[in-house]
């Protein structure tokens, strides 16, 4: 293992040991394991695709748009998703700083 690989691994280990990073991954896994949330996300995606296909049919487009917004709102309003978005915003400055250092 080269010096760069050792330092990269040490940095990765340090990042993964941070409580907020652990919370981020925990929430992401909980969301992915929640059938209700996955269903809402899939339904939103399905209606979004249907919106694209019916863009020239105003009434049908509006129907799919309303359904898309409804399912997206249900997904985004869930406490797990709100907590995930909050922790993601909390760790973003750290990740941005690391990216700036690497570049």
Secondary structure, 3 states (H helix, E strand, C coil): CCHHHHHHHHHHHHHHHCHHHHHHHHHHHHHHHCHHHHHHHHHHHHHHHHHHHCCCCHHHHHHHHHHHHHHHHHHHHCHHHHHHHHHHHHHHHHHHHHHHHHC
